């Protein structure tokens, strides 16, 4: 099982290079929820003997199509291990343009069952980036039944939603408030939720840091191909200690197991009124 990180900077990649098998970065204007986005030409800076995954996970609009085409064609002959995609235009264009780069189905909240995984395998995908909202049991079950190689988030703040609207910046502008940081916090029910508002919109993250490191051996035994560590909003030195094997519970006071042992149950609200 291999270890991938979402780095926040080139400096963090260099510091962690001996501790990881690869990393995931985004391309400016075509990525959301990715701590490090670059111009496509900067990919040549990565002269490491490591796997490089590119996340093109933005909802693609008509105005983005030419940029997406140019980016895919530019990456075509580069040493790329995989392209993470959300919008199906990426899948379509990769096939139309004969781009020979492995695809990662990465629709976040939708990558939750092996049947759809196998559908995307038939469509030419190689990997699936599994949802952070399924249990450890479900991860193992999907991995055993899909033909796709599975990628599992194991550490870091988890993106809960992304909006194209600039929710925070609009609020600050409306009330003439200063923007003192790129990361803002929403306080609710004794928890602080990090919120990032950048040029691609607004992303809200979990209040807790996922710590699934105790489950790594189980995931490895059950043939999970990759685990990911997200460095967003985390001090570099602490992040490096986590990569070195230190228990995050010793470094942070806001960790939990996410949904690894928490089943999602849908209930229809009882109608108390008589018809």
NORGIJO-V56360 format. One record per residue. N is the residue number from 1. SS is DSSP state (H for helix, E for strand, L for the rest). OMEGA is omega in degrees with one decimal (* if undefined). Layout:
BEGIN
N,SS,OMEGA
N,SS,OMEGA
END
This chain:
BEGIN
1,L,-175.0
2,E,-175.3
3,E,176.5
4,E,175.4
5,E,164.9
6,E,-177.2
7,L,175.7
8,L,-176.2
9,L,173.9
10,H,179.8
11,H,179.2
12,H,175.7
13,H,-178.1
14,H,-179.8
15,H,-174.4
16,H,-167.5
17,L,-179.9
18,L,-176.5
19,L,-172.4
20,L,175.2
21,L,-179.9
22,E,-177.6
23,E,-178.0
24,E,176.2
25,E,178.7
26,E,175.4
27,E,-177.9
28,L,179.0
29,L,-178.6
30,L,-175.1
31,L,172.8
32,L,177.7
33,L,-177.5
34,L,-174.2
35,L,-179.0
36,L,174.5
37,E,-175.5
38,E,166.8
39,L,-174.2
40,H,-179.0
41,H,-178.0
42,H,-179.4
43,H,-179.6
44,H,177.8
45,H,-174.2
46,L,-179.3
47,L,-179.3
48,L,175.7
49,L,-177.6
50,L,177.8
51,E,179.5
52,E,175.6
53,E,178.9
54,E,179.0
55,E,173.7
56,E,-165.7
57,L,178.0
58,L,166.6
59,L,-174.4
60,L,176.8
61,L,-179.8
62,H,-178.7
63,H,-179.0
64,H,-169.7
65,H,-177.7
66,H,176.6
67,H,178.9
68,H,178.2
69,H,-178.9
70,H,-179.3
71,H,179.5
72,H,179.7
73,H,177.5
74,H,-178.1
75,H,-170.6
76,L,-176.2
77,L,177.9
78,L,-177.9
79,L,-177.5
80,L,-177.9
81,L,-179.7
82,E,175.2
83,E,175.2
84,E,179.6
85,E,172.6
86,L,-176.7
87,L,-175.9
88,H,175.4
89,H,177.7
90,H,177.9
91,H,-178.1
92,H,-177.0
93,H,177.0
94,H,178.6
95,H,-178.5
96,H,-176.6
97,L,-179.9
98,L,177.2
99,L,-175.7
100,L,176.5
101,L,179.8
102,L,-179.0
103,E,177.7
104,E,173.9
105,E,-171.1
106,L,-179.7
107,L,171.5
108,H,-173.0
109,H,-176.3
110,H,-176.1
111,L,-167.9
112,L,-179.0
113,L,-173.3
114,H,-179.9
115,H,177.8
116,H,174.4
117,H,-178.3
118,H,172.9
119,H,-179.6
120,H,172.7
121,H,177.9
122,H,179.0
123,L,174.1
124,L,179.3
125,L,180.0
126,L,-174.7
127,E,167.2
128,E,173.9
129,E,-170.7
130,L,179.9
131,L,175.6
132,L,-175.3
133,L,176.1
134,L,-174.3
135,L,175.6
136,H,178.4
137,H,179.7
138,H,176.1
139,H,-179.9
140,H,-179.4
141,H,179.9
142,H,-178.6
143,H,-178.0
144,H,-173.3
145,H,-179.2
146,L,175.8
147,L,176.6
148,L,171.5
149,E,-173.7
150,E,175.0
151,E,-172.1
152,E,174.5
153,E,-173.7
154,E,-179.3
155,E,171.8
156,E,172.9
157,E,-176.8
158,E,176.2
159,E,-179.7
160,E,176.1
161,E,175.6
162,E,177.3
163,E,176.5
164,L,179.7
165,L,177.7
166,L,-171.5
167,H,-178.3
168,H,-178.0
169,H,177.0
170,H,177.6
171,H,-179.9
172,H,179.7
173,H,-178.0
174,H,-176.4
175,L,176.5
176,L,-180.0
177,L,179.2
178,L,173.9
179,L,-174.0
180,L,-177.5
181,L,174.6
182,L,179.9
183,E,177.8
184,E,-178.1
185,E,172.4
186,E,-179.7
187,E,179.8
188,E,176.6
189,L,176.1
190,L,178.0
191,E,176.4
192,E,-178.3
193,E,177.3
194,E,178.4
195,E,-179.9
196,E,177.3
197,E,178.2
198,E,-172.9
199,L,178.6
200,L,178.2
201,E,-173.7
202,E,176.4
203,E,175.4
204,E,-177.0
205,E,177.7
206,E,177.5
207,E,-178.6
208,E,174.3
209,E,176.8
210,E,174.3
211,E,177.8
212,L,-175.4
213,H,177.9
214,H,-177.1
215,H,-174.5
216,H,-179.6
217,H,177.8
218,H,179.7
219,H,179.8
220,H,179.1
221,H,-178.3
222,L,168.1
223,L,167.2
224,L,-172.7
225,L,-176.1
226,E,165.4
227,E,-177.5
228,E,176.5
229,E,-177.6
230,E,-175.6
231,L,-179.3
232,L,173.9
233,L,-179.2
234,L,178.5
235,L,-176.3
236,H,-176.8
237,H,177.6
238,H,178.9
239,H,178.7
240,H,177.8
241,H,176.6
242,H,178.7
243,H,179.0
244,H,174.7
245,L,178.9
246,L,180.0
247,L,179.5
248,H,179.4
249,H,178.0
250,H,-174.9
251,L,-174.3
252,L,178.7
253,L,-177.5
254,L,177.5
255,E,170.2
256,E,-177.2
257,L,179.9
258,L,-179.3
259,L,-175.3
260,L,179.0
261,L,-175.9
262,L,-179.6
263,L,174.9
264,L,-178.5
265,L,178.6
266,L,178.7
267,L,174.2
268,L,-178.0
269,L,-177.9
270,L,178.7
271,L,-176.4
272,L,-178.5
273,L,177.8
274,L,178.3
275,L,*
END
